[in-house]
Amino acid sequence: MDVAGRIEDYALIGDMQTAALVCRDGTVDWLCLPRFDSHAVFAGLLGTEEHGFWRLGPAHNPDAQPPSAARRSYRGDSLVLESEWDTTRGTVRVIDFMPPRDTDAPQLVRIVEGVSGRVPMRSALRMRFSYGRVVPWVHKVDGRTVAVAGPDSVWLDTSAETYGKDLTTYSDFTVSPGERIAFTISWQPSHKDQPALPEPENALTATEDFWREWVDHCTYHGPYREAVVRSLITLKALTYAPTGGIVAAPTTSLPEDIGGSRNWDYRFTWLRDAAITLSSLLRTGYREEARAWREWLLRAVAGDPENLQIMYGIAGERELGETELDWLPGYENSQPVRAGNGAAGQLQLDVYGEVTEALHLAHMTGLARNDYASLLQLKLIRYLEDHWDEPDEGIWEVRGPRRHFVHSKVMAWVAVDRTIKLIESGDADGPLEKWRGLRDDIHRDVCEKGYDKERNTFTQSYGSKELDASLLLIPQMGFLPPDDKRVIGTIEAIQRELSTSDGFILRYPTSGEDEGVDGLEGDEGAFLACSFWMADDLAMIGRVDEARKLFEKLLALRNDLGLLAEEWDPRLQRQVGNFPQAFSHVPLIDTALRLTASGAYGG
């Protein structure tokens, strides 16, 4: 049976080392163990049930689609999911979560709770290792069910009776009011002894306590607190706790164009995404995450800032080779399915600006000084001195020819500007006058070569006519003031030329069947981060009512649990791209903070 869920039908649970996606019908269709970037044990999201899944819900006709939960929500400000079904026999609740861990085996816990009546239930667990390619050996050890293949083992523990059929482990049982039956799977290297027996109820209490205490540190108490807190929890869930690295999303190959080839692996740490994530965390009171990410950055870059990559593995790995998993048909037949990301070898000069901006913000918000961080910042500028005027692949990782992207030059200016401020504060030494001259040179170059006087707008790249939503960051980065006529002209041009019928913003023009500026065929949806940037810019130029209305339209795109993918398809009216996406939740937080500060909110 094909996976039926839309992308927005999924919930996120995780333990800050990996994450699972749970559909409305109680099916876990995606889980990589033991890390975000490990091979999937459940890969049904990108294929069929043959590629691994775990369904837990009311018993139903096996020839019919399983029933969806009537209600679901997170327990308060946590990552504990509750789903409830109303059946002809009664009502039942399933509680799904992954306990935060240090070194213990990763666990996914599912507790079935009777609410009313006597409800027949079924658990169907089909483990497939290596992204659905490998069928494990499933057997019993000391009364526990274990699936083993190569280096991996997954252990199932439950008080319910289990049996095997059609290479699937089943459990059929009935739950009464107040009765609770737990199911837990635990991953362990196959050469090690079996993991400790789980304690589901204790783990549930500890998990709720963890999230409650973490959320208590949030310093934002404005009118959009519910949306901001849910986004912060999502960003925290995308953080790999052992190293401080932050994945862009916990999934691979969820398509930007349903049925197309724009399918990428996002289970890595983009310096850009991580830097803007840290900016949001810092602005809402989370310094420890900022410190951990700064330490991750220093380890990843090490002594080689001249060869700065745009992205690394979650522990700082450099080799992220891209391969195609041709045995998976892809989400709604969107092929190919990819593991790894070849963009790791691209030149994207804007990254130097994002990293420097994050280090600058950490410094300005009182994060304890780190001498090597300051040294790294100086080394990055020395690299930019010689390379800022080169063409690159830009923020959107085009796979066509390199260009002189305006956003890349603006962010090179940001890198130099923030480093000058560091020197002026007395916390670093450098050739101040020389770099002030460099800052002026970059600024002049952008304004002369990246600006179309006839249309009164900056353009995507030098000499081009195309627009690019990344130009919306010009006033936000302080490159030009918001009231500059060139800024206002650019905002209005993007509204005219890159806006969808429902008012959301595309990244840049795509060319359908033809190869466009990004070197790819096909189209894509409205990029949610760009739409939030537009709301920010509108607020900055005084159009605050318009900004608020756009922001609240964007909030309405979230699924029922407050989660956003990368893009919104205006034709299909659904979320597309990897999910949930840090690059969507970060600007949500930033725009909420800006609108709150301006008083531009309703009610």
PyMOL commands that set and color helices and strands:
alter all, ss='L'
color gray80, all
select helices_A, chain A and resi 7-9+44-46+49-51+129-132+200-215+225-237+271-283+287-301+305-307+331-333+342-345+350-364+371-387+406-424+432-449+469-476+485-497+528-540+544-555+582-598
alter helices_A, ss='H'
color red, helices_A
select strands_A, chain A and resi 10-14+19-23+27-32+40-42+53-58+71-74+81-87+90-97+107-117+119-126+137-141+144-149+152-158+163-165+168-175+180-189+239-240+245-246+269-270+311-312+323-324+338-339+451-452+457-458+526-527+567-569+574-576
alter strands_A, ss='S'
color yellow, strands_A
deselect
rebuild
show_as cartoon
